């Protein structure tokens, strides 16, 4: 560990020690969590999410082992549901995307109300959050799934080494012959970033646009987010719809795909979302005290600073903003793509994908 990282670790430990000594209830909670000795956390797929959700917590609470599993909800939730049907409760904290959680886990009673678990004053302080702490509840009840990330996420990324800028100046250009066979799309028939974009296209351009795009442009669809990012980097399919920078960044850190950038043409009805940045407390959590400590840490300044290592923005206003260009702008009316109240248009977009995407040969 470098001198800088040792210094940051020391500062962090002092901060948590101060919080504990100033609040006997917090001190007791941490002591109970340390007796449990571990916490089971689900998070987003990939190294960036794993590092952001584990390394800082392990440093700040070394007596609590963190068992982390990172994957897309569409891959994990069926497993969680099977376990619950068998009376097996293996998870404490669910960090991830929204749609599958509010459509599947929430109706199954898999979550506890979150607010009673939040005890740190700095977490509960509305002035430290964009739109207040509760400004991004993802469930209609506004008590189970809280969004802490916020980004006006790009609809797609483009490797300009393989696409002529004159061929792609507007969304209508996606329908033109020069771009046929050059697009990979995170499969919009499944939950994930791909259907986010399909939803935005539907709301902005209508059903006809989606039908033509799905049916005519020889698009490749994949549910493997690392594979889609690699294809964009290699130029195999240089336009990645629903491909996020968190998937491209590991390649760029290696010096690859330096010409990849977001397609920055604005939409008339822009969307904002929490991405993989939502948190919920699992029902029947096997380590209930450690789960509460973890969630309070995650929503603290220390935890949200770690989160920004994913290159995604936090709603906390006192932490670094790694992607200021995607932070919501004042006065703009955004659609919260992933909120439960907006799932009707999302389902419609997924249904159109099922209808119009040609069957695989």
N, C-alpha and C positions, 0 to 999 in steps of 0.2 A: 504494500500500500504506500502511495506517495505521501510526502509531507503534507501536501495540500489536502489530500483525502483524509489523512489522520487528523488534521486540524478540524475539518468539517465534521468528522465523526465525533470528536471531542465536544465541539460546540453543540451538536445535536443531542448528545447524551446529557449534557448539562441542562439544556432546555427542557428535556423530558423530566429530568430529576427535579427541576424547579417546579414544573407543572404538578408533579406528584406531591411534592411537599406542601404546595399551596392549596391542595384540594384533597382532604382525607378520603373522600369517596372515590376519587380517581386512583389514589394510592392503594385503596383496598381492592379495587377492580383489577389493577395490574398484578397485585399479589395473588389474587384468585386465578388470574390467567396464567401466571407463572407456575402455579400448582398443576394446572391442566397440562401445561408443557408444550402444547402444539396447537396449530390452527390450520384448517383445510380450506384453501382458497382456489376458486376457479377464476381464471382471467382470460384475456384475449390471446390469440395465437401469435407465436413468434417471439424471438429473443428480446425485442424491445419491451414488450409488455411484461415478460417474465422479470427482466432486470428492474423495471420501474416498480413492480408490485412486490418484489421480494427483498432486494438488496438493502434498501433503506430501513425496512422493518427489521430485518435480521440484525442490522447494526444497532438500531435503537432499542430493540428488545431481544437481546441474545439468548435469554432464558426461555423464549417461546419459539419452538421450531415451526417453520412455515412449510407446509406441504402444498406445493403449487402445481396446478394442472392448467395448461394454457391451450385453448382450442376454441374454434367457432361454436356458438351455441347450437347451431344446427347439427353438430356432431356430438355434443355433450349432453344436450337435454334429453334425447331418447334414453340414454344410459341412466340419467338421474331419475327419470320417470319409472324405468324398470326397477331400479333399486327401491324407490319409494313404494311401489306396488308390492314388493317383497318385504316391506317393513325395515328396509336398510336405509339409514340416514348417515351419509358419509361426508356431507359438506357443511361448512360453517358460513362461508361468505361467497356470494356470487357477484363477480365483477364481469361485465360483458355487454353485449348488445341488448336491444330492447324487445324487438318484435316477438321472438320466441319465448322470452320470459313472461311478457304480459298475456300472450295467447295460450301458453301451455303451463308454465310453472305457477303463475299466479292463480289461475282457476283451479289448479290442483291443491291449493292451500299450502304451497311450498315456502311461503315467506311469512316472516313476522313483521309487524309494524316497525319501521326503522327509527322514528324520532325518539322513542323511549330509550334507545340504545346510545343516543348521542349525548355526551355529558361534558365534553370540553367546551368552555366558553368561546374559545376561538373558532370552534366548528359551528356553534350556534349563532354567532354574530352575523346578522343579515348584512351589515355594511361591508363585510369582507367578500361578498359574493355578487356576481352579476345577477341582477333581478332577485337578490336575496337568496338565502339557503334553499328555500322551497321553490325557486324560480324555474326548476326543470324537473318536476315530478313527471314520470313517464306513464304512470298508471292513473286511471280515471279517479280512483279513490284518493290519490295524492298522499299515499302513506307507505307504499311498499318498495318502489323502485325509483331511486333518486339519480338524476344525471348530474355529474360533476364536471364532465368535459363539455366544451361547446366549440363547434367549428362550423363555419360555412364551407363545407367540404367541396372539393372540386368534383365535377361530374366525371372527369376523366383526366388521365395523364397522357402525354404525347412524347414519343422519342423523336425529336425533330431532326435527328440524323437520318431518319428513314421516311419522313413525311415532308413534302414540299409545303412551305407555309402558304403558298398561293392556293393549295388544294384544300386547306382547312382554315377558313376564316370565320365560319358561322356554323351553327348546329345543322342548318339545312345542308351544308356541304357533306355531312355524314352520309347523306343519301345518294351522293354522286358516284359514278363509276370508278374514278381514280382511287377511291378509298375502299372499294369492295375487296374483301379478303385481307384487309390490314387491321382488323379490329378483333380484340378479345374482350369478352364481357364476363365479369363475375356473375355467374349464372343467376339471372333474375327470376327464375322459377323457384328459387330457394331463398330462405332468409339470408340477408347479408347486404353488403354495400351495392351489389348489382341491382337489387330490386329498389334500393334507395333512389338510384339514378332513374330507373324506369318510372318510378312514381313522379319524380320531378319532370321528366320528359312528358308524361301524361298530363300533368297539371298545366304545363306551359305550352305544349304543342298539340295535344289531343291524341285520340286513339289512332287516327290515320297515320300520323308520323311514326308511332311505334310499330304499327303493322308493317309499313314499308321498310323500316329499319330492320326489324326482325326477319322479314321474309326475303329481302332482296340483296343484302349486303355480304352474304357469305361469312357471317360472323361466327367465330369460334366461342363456345361457352364452356366455362370451367369453374368448378367449385374449389379448386386448389389455388389459394391466394398466392402462395409462393411461386407456383408455376406461372400464373398469369404475369406476375412481376418480372420473372426471368424472361418470359417471351417478349415483354415490352423492352427490357434492357437489351436483349439480343437483336431486337428488330424483327423477330419472327412475325409478331403482330404488334406493330409500334404504337397502336392506339389502345389504351387500356381503360375501358369503361368500368367504373366501380373499383379500379385499382387505386389503393391509397398510398400516400407517401411513406407510411410506416412500413409498407411492404417493399418499396423501392429503395429506401434509405440504406439498408444493409449492403446492397450492391454499390450504391454511390460511395459509401464509406470505403469500399475497396477500389475506388477509382473508375467504376463502370457506370454507364448510363448517365454521364454528366449533362447530356443535352435533354434529359427528360424534365418536363415542366408541366404544371397544371394548365389545362385549357381554360383561360381566364375570361372568356366572353361571358358577361353576366346574364342571368335569367331575369325575366320580368317578375316572376314569383320565386324568389330564391328560397332555398331550404337551409335550415340549420339542424344540427343533430348532435347527439352525445356519443356517437360512434360506439366504441367498446367501453366508454367511460360512464357506466352506470353501476350502482352498487345496491345490493339487497342482502338482508339478513335471513338466512335459511331457517325455516321451521325445524324443530327438533335438532338444532345444531349440537353436534357432539361435544363441542368445546365452547359453551355459550359465553363465558367470560373472555376468553381469548378472541372470540369473534368480535365482541364489542370493542376490545382494545384495538384490534386490527382496523375496524371501520373508523373509529375515532382518529387513529393515526393516519389512515388513508385520506380523510377529509381535512386533516390539519395542514398547516403551512408546510410542514416537513414532508408529509405524504404527497401533497399536490405538487410540491417542487420536484419530487421524484417522478411523478406522473408526466411532467413536462419533458422528461427525457424521451418519451415516445414521439416527440415532435408535435404532439397535440396540445391544444390550449386547455387550460383549466378555467372554470368559472370563478375560481378564487382570484381576487384582484390584487393580492399581495405576493404573487409568485411569478416567476419568469413566464413570458409569453413567446414560445418558440416559433409560432406561426402567426405573427400579427396580421398578416394579410388575410387570414381566414377567421379572424375574430369578428363577431357581429358588430356592425356599424350602427351608431346611434340614429334613431329615426327611421330605420328600415324595418318593414313588417315581414318577418320571416315565418315560414311554415316549419314547425317542428316535426320533421319527417317521421320520426320514430315514436312520437307520443301515441298512446293508445287511442286518443280521440281522432287521430288522423289515419288510422289503420284501414279505413274503408277504401281510400284511394290507393293505398299500398297493395291491398288485396286485389283491387281491380287491375293494377299494373302487372302483378304476378299472374293473374288469370289470362291477361292478354299475351303474356310471354308463353304460357302453356299452349295457348290457342294458335299463335302465329309462328313460333319458332319451328322450323322444319324438323321433322323427326330424323334422328341419326340414321345413316344408311346401315 
